[in-house]
Amino acid sequence: MKRIIIGFDLTEMDDVLAGYLAFIGNYWQPEVIYCLYVTDSLTENREEKQKVWDTNLPVDEYLKGKMQGITGQYFSATLQKRIEYIVGEGEPHDEMLHWAVVKETDLIVIGRKLTLQGSGMMPQQFAFHSPCSVLLVPEIVEKNLDTVLVNSDFSVYSRKAMETAVDLVEKVPYASLYCQSIFDVPASWLDEQDYKESLADARREAEIQYEKFILEIDTKTLAITPLLAPGNEDEDFLRTYENAKDIEASLIVVGAKGRSFITRFFDQSFTKQLIEENNRIPLLIIRHQAGYFQ
C-alpha cells in the first residue's frame, strides 16, 4: 500500500484510526498518506466558525492544524514526513471518493463506529463505490497482526487478497496466516451415508483447489494454514466471522470484484454482510485492479 488516504471527522474515532494506521503503516511503509477532513464550506459562515473555534486562522488552515495535532500523537517521525493534509468541501462520502481518484490511492482507511459520537462514513457505501482497496477499522481495535485470516474462493480476486496478506504477514514476527474457504456440498444426497460421501468428495475437491491456488502464489516461505469447511452462500459471511473469532484473528482480508460485477457483489456476496456483522476485527477489502471512476 503505497498511497493511502484516511478520513478524519475530529471525533474520538480519529485517534483510533490514526493509531491503527500508524501501527500498520510501519509494516506497509507507504510513500504518502493523505489526511482528509471534509467541511460543508470553507467560506460560508466563516466568521461564526472562527468564533466557535476561537481562532483567526482561515478555515482550512485551522482544520489542517487539528489533523496535524492528531497525527503528531501517533505517527513516527518517518511517516509524519510523508503526510499531506487536505480539507475538502461538501459531502464526506463523495469527497473521499473524489480525492481517492485525484490522488490515485491504493487504499482508503475509514472508521466503523458503534457508540462513538458522529455518524461517520457508511462502510457499505465504500464497499460498493470505492475505486481502490478499503480498510475498515472498528472503534475498539487491538494493534496487533498476530493472526490474519484470508477468505478465499480461489478466484483471481482472492489471489490478490492472499498476496496482499502474505506481503504484510511476512514482515510481522511470529504472525500466523490462515486461508479459509467455504465449499458447497451437493444437495442431491438421499440419506446420511450419501451425505457423508458427498461431503468427502466436496472436501477432496476443495483441497485440490486449495493446493492449486497456493502453488500459484509466492508465499515467501510462510506456513499458511487452510480452513476448509462445508457451507453455503447464505452463511459464508457468518462462518468467516465465527472462524475469525475462534482463531482470534486480528485482521480479516477479503477480495472484492471489479466494477463489472459490482451490483451482484454488493447485493449478494458475503462482504457486505460481513461488514455489518463484524464490529470488532479490522476488515481489509482488496480490489484486484484499481478502477478509478466517479
N, C-alpha and C positions, 0 to 999 in steps of 0.2 A: 504494500500500500504506500505509494509514493506521494500522492496528492490527496489530502484529507480535508473535508470541511465539517465543522462542528457547529451546531446551533445553540446559542445561549438565549435565555429569557430573563436573566437577572433574578432568578429564584434559587432556592436551595438545590435544585436539580443541577444547576451549573457546577456546583462543587463536586457532585457525583460524576458528571460527565468529564470534567477536566481531570479529576483524579484518575479515572479509569483510562482515559485516552493517554494521559501522561505515563501510566503504567504500561499499557500495551504498546505505546509508541516507542518505548525503549527497545522493544524487540523489532518492530517494523522499521524504525528509523526513517520516517517519511522525509521527503525533500522539502515539503511545505505543508503547513497546517493553516487553513483559513478559518478564523473565528468570526461567526456571523451573528449579528443581532439585528432584528427587524423591528422597526418602529412604524407607527401609522404614517407619520410625516416628519420630515426634517425641518419644515418651515412653518406649518400651521401650529398655532398655539405655542409657539416657541417660547415666548416670554413667560407663559404660565408654567411650562415645564421647567424652565430655568429657575423659577421661583420655588417650585416644589423641590427641585434638586439642590437648591441653594448654590447655584453656580452661575458664572457669567460666560462660561465656555459655550461655543456652538454645540448644538445637539449631538452631532456626530463625534466631535472630539470628547465630549463628556462620556458618551457610551463606549467609545474605544478605551477610554481610561478605566471604566468599570470592568471591561473584559480583561484588560491588562492586569488589573488587580487580582482577578480570579486566576488567570493562567500563571501569574507570578508565584502563587502559593504552591503550585503542583508540578509545573514543568521544569525539567532540568535546564541548566544554562544553555546546553547544546540545542535542545528543542525550542527554547524560547527565541533563539536567533532565527528560527525557521517559521515563525508565526507571522501571519498577516491578518489585520483586523478589517472587517467590512461591516458597515452599517447600511442596511437596506431599508427601503420604504415599501409598505403595502401589506400583503397577507403573508404570514410566515412560511406556510407551505409552498406557495408559488415562488417566493423569493429564494428559498433554499434550493429548489429545483433549478431556478434560473441561474443562480451563482454556481451550482454544480456543473451546469452546462458551460457557462462562460469560462470557468477555471479548469474544465476538463478533469474533474476529480475522479479518483478511483473509489472513494468511499465517503459516504455521509454518515455522521455519528449523531444520533438523536436519543433523547431520553424516553423511558417508558414509565410514566407516572402512575402511582396508585393513590397515595394520600397527600403528597406534597401539593402546595398551592400552585395555581396556574393550570390552564387547560393543556399546555404542551402541544406538540405536533402529533397528529394521529399516526401511529406507526403503520396501520393498514394502508394509509394513503401512500406512504413511501414504498411499501412492498409492491404497490401497483404501479406507481409513476416514476420511481427513481431511475435515472439514466445510468446509475452505477451501483456498486455494492452498498449495502446498508448495515450498520452496526447498531442494534437496539440495546440500550443499556438500562436495566431496571433501576429503580431508585434505591433498592437495597442490593448491593453487589459486593462480592469479595474480590480483592485484587490478587488473583492467582490464576494460573493456567495449568494447574496440576493434571487435570483430566479434560480432554477435548473430545467431543462426540460429533462425528460427521454422519449425517443421514444421507444414504445413497440409494439410488435406483439403478446405478451402473451406467447412467447416461453421460453424455458429454458435459452436461451441466453439473452432475455430481463429480465428474473428474476434476473440473475446475475448483469445486469446493474442497475436494480432498487435497489437491495440490497446494491450495492456499493454507489449509490446516497443517500440512507437512512442513511447509516453509516456516510456519510460525512455531510449531512444536519442537522442531529440531534446535531452535535457539533457547529453549527452556529446559534447564537441567532437571532430569528425573520426571519429566512430564509423560503422561500416557495418552495414546491416541486410539480411539475406538471408531470402527466403521459399522454403522447399523444399516441393515436392510430388511424391510418387511416384505415377505413374499406371499403370494396368493396360493391357496390350496383349492384345486378344482372342486366345485360344488356338486359334482356328479356322483359322489360316493353313495353307496347304498346302506352300509352298516358300519359298525365301529372298526372292524377289521379292514374294510375297504378304505375307510378314512385314514387309518394308520399307514396303509400302503401308499395312498395318495400323498399324505404328509411327507413320508420318507422320500418319495420321488421328487416332490417340490423342493425339499431341503437340499437334496443332491444337486438339483439344477441350480439352486441359489448358490451353493458352494462353488460350482463350476463357474458361474458368472462372476462371483467374487474373486476367485483366483485369476481369471482373465482380466478383470478390472484392475486388480492390484499390480499385475505384471506390466501394465501399460503406464504405470505411474512411477516416477523416480521417488522412492520412499526414503532416500538418503539414509539407509541402514536402520531406519526406525522400525520398531516392532509394533505392528498395528493389530489390534485385537478385533476380530469380526464378531458382530452381534446379529445373527440371522434368526428371525422369528416369524412364524406364520401370522397372518393378519389380513386386513382388507383396507381399502382406501378410507373408509369411514373412521377407522380407529388408528390410522397411521400416525396422525399428529399426537394423539394421546399416548400411544406406545413410545413415541420418541421422547416425550417429556417424562414419562414414567421411568424409562431406561436411563435418561439423563439424571434423574434424581437418585436412582438406585446406585449408579456408579459415582455419584457425587460430582457430576460434570461441572466444570467451571466455565464452559463455553460450548454452545451448540452451533454447528456450521451446516448450512443447507445451500443447495444450488437453486437459483431462480432461472426460469426460462426467459428467452428473449421476447421482444415485443410482439412478434407474430403469434405467440402463444399466450399473451399476457391475460386476455379475458378469461380463458379457461383456467389459467393458473390462479387468478385471483378468486374466481368463484368456487373452484373445486379442490385445489390442492391443499395439502396439509399445512402449508406455510402460513396462510392467513389464520387458520385455526390455531396453529402453534403460537403465533404472536398473541392471540387472545388468551390462550391457556397458560402460557409461560410468563410468570411475573417475577421470577427470581434469578434466572440464568440468562446472561447476555446471549443474544442471538445474532449471528453473522450471516447475512443473506448475500450470497456471491452470484454476481452476474457472469455468465460465460464470456460475453463480449460487451464492451461499453456501447450503448446505443443512444447517443445523445439526441433527445427530442424534447420539444416544448410540451 
